[in-house]
Amino acid sequence: MTASFELVEGDITTLPIDAIVNAANERLAPGGGVCGAIHRAAGPKLAAACAAIGHCPTGEARITPGFDLPAKFVIHAVGPIWRGGTRGERDLLAGCYRHAIELARHHECRGIAFPAISTGIFGYPPEAAARVAVSTARAATANAAVPARVVFVCFGNDMTAIYRKQLG
């Protein structure tokens, strides 16, 4: 069984899905962009849960409850800061997607939604990030029952067009 892949343009915090992925920082602290929006929508218990975890290395992910979100879980994935592509950025970004999918599988999440990890203030080129996201998610969900649904949630027409091209 292979997961279905979807593309949504909009707000990841409003999706009724088992798990949404937060583009987190290593301290798992509330930030700007997607991270800030998720923390605001989930309420203050999310920041407390993240503080209890304390840290997540780049390329990995951690999971918390979704609190006030429609999603049951938030998977906090720490993407790499773009430094020209010569410092393992691709492998670290792929690790985010693999770890998030592994956590979703472990928690029996039927669906998972991803933002465009590392493409905001971390500066990862959107086209390259979308290639890594889609190819890694496809490989990580091949022949697996869960997650059965993978959603890429994009903010804005430009990012949506980039992901649409990658999803074919």
C-alpha positions in Angstrom: 0.0 0.0 0.0 1.3 3.5 -0.9 0.1 6.7 0.7 -2.0 9.2 -1.2 -0.3 12.6 -1.7 -2.2 15.9 -1.6 -1.5 19.5 -2.0 -3.3 22.2 -0.1 -2.8 26.0 -0.2 -3.7 27.5 3.1 -3.2 27.4 6.9 -1.8 24.1 8.3 -3.2 24.9 11.7 -6.8 24.4 10.5 -6.4 20.9 9.1 -8.4 18.1 10.7 -5.7 15.5 10.4 -3.9 13.2 12.8 -0.5 15.1 12.7 0.8 18.4 11.5 4.5 19.1 11.2 6.0 22.2 12.7 9.1 23.7 11.1 10.8 24.0 14.4 14.1 25.3 15.8 16.5 23.2 17.8 15.2 24.7 21.1 11.6 23.8 20.1 10.8 27.4 21.2 7.9 29.3 19.7 9.2 31.3 16.7 8.0 33.1 13.6 6.3 31.9 10.4 4.7 28.4 10.5 6.2 27.7 14.0 4.7 30.8 15.5 1.3 30.2 13.9 1.2 26.6 15.2 2.2 27.7 18.7 -0.5 30.4 18.7 -3.2 28.1 17.5 -2.3 25.2 19.8 -2.2 27.4 22.9 0.4 27.8 25.7 0.4 24.1 26.6 2.4 23.4 23.4 5.3 25.6 24.5 5.3 23.9 27.9 5.4 20.5 26.2 8.2 21.6 24.0 10.1 23.0 26.9 9.8 19.7 28.7 11.4 18.0 25.7 14.1 20.7 25.6 16.0 20.1 22.4 15.8 18.5 19.0 18.9 18.2 16.7 18.7 19.4 13.2 17.5 16.7 10.9 15.4 15.0 13.5 11.8 15.4 14.9 9.9 15.2 18.2 6.2 14.8 18.9 3.8 16.5 21.3 0.0 16.5 21.6 -1.8 19.0 19.4 -3.6 20.7 22.3 -6.1 23.3 20.9 -5.4 22.3 17.3 -7.7 20.1 15.2 -4.7 17.8 14.8 -4.1 15.2 17.5 -0.3 15.6 17.3 2.3 18.2 16.4 5.6 16.7 15.1 8.4 19.2 15.5 11.0 18.8 12.7 14.1 20.8 12.7 15.3 21.6 9.2 18.7 22.8 8.3 19.8 26.4 7.7 20.8 26.7 4.0 24.6 27.4 3.8 25.1 26.9 0.1 24.3 23.2 -0.1 27.7 21.9 0.8 27.2 21.1 4.5 24.8 18.2 4.4 21.7 20.3 4.1 20.0 17.8 1.8 20.5 14.8 4.1 19.4 16.8 7.1 16.2 18.0 5.4 15.5 14.4 4.2 16.0 13.3 7.8 13.3 15.7 9.0 10.7 14.1 6.7 11.8 10.5 7.5 11.8 11.1 11.3 8.4 12.8 11.1 6.9 9.9 9.1 8.4 7.4 11.5 6.9 9.2 14.5 3.5 9.4 12.7 3.7 5.7 12.0 4.7 4.9 15.6 1.6 6.9 16.8 -0.6 5.3 14.2 -1.4 8.5 12.4 -3.4 7.9 9.3 -2.6 11.3 7.9 0.3 13.8 8.2 0.6 17.4 6.9 3.9 19.1 6.2 4.8 22.7 5.6 7.7 23.7 3.4 10.4 23.0 6.0 13.5 25.2 6.0 12.2 27.4 3.1 11.4 30.4 5.3 14.0 32.2 7.5 16.3 29.1 7.1 16.7 30.1 3.5 16.6 26.7 1.8 15.8 27.2 -2.0 12.1 26.2 -2.4 12.5 24.1 -5.6 15.3 22.1 -4.0 13.4 21.7 -0.7 10.3 20.5 -2.5 12.3 17.9 -4.4 13.7 16.5 -1.1 10.3 16.7 0.6 8.3 14.8 -2.1 11.0 12.2 -2.9 11.7 11.5 0.8 8.0 11.2 1.7 7.3 8.9 -1.2 10.2 6.6 -0.2 9.3 6.7 3.5 5.7 5.8 2.9 6.1 3.1 0.2 4.7 -0.2 1.1 3.5 1.1 4.5 -0.1 1.2 5.8 0.4 4.3 7.8 0.5 7.1 7.3 -1.9 6.6 4.4 -2.3 10.3 3.6 0.5 12.8 3.1 -0.5 16.5 2.7 1.9 19.2 1.7 0.5 22.5 2.9 1.8 25.6 1.1 1.5 29.2 1.9 1.0 31.3 -1.3 0.7 30.7 -5.0 4.4 30.5 -5.7 5.1 27.7 -3.2 2.0 25.8 -4.3 3.1 25.9 -7.9 6.6 24.5 -6.9 5.0 21.6 -5.0 2.4 20.9 -7.7 5.3 20.5 -10.2 7.1 18.1 -7.8 4.0 16.0 -7.2 3.5 15.7 -10.9 
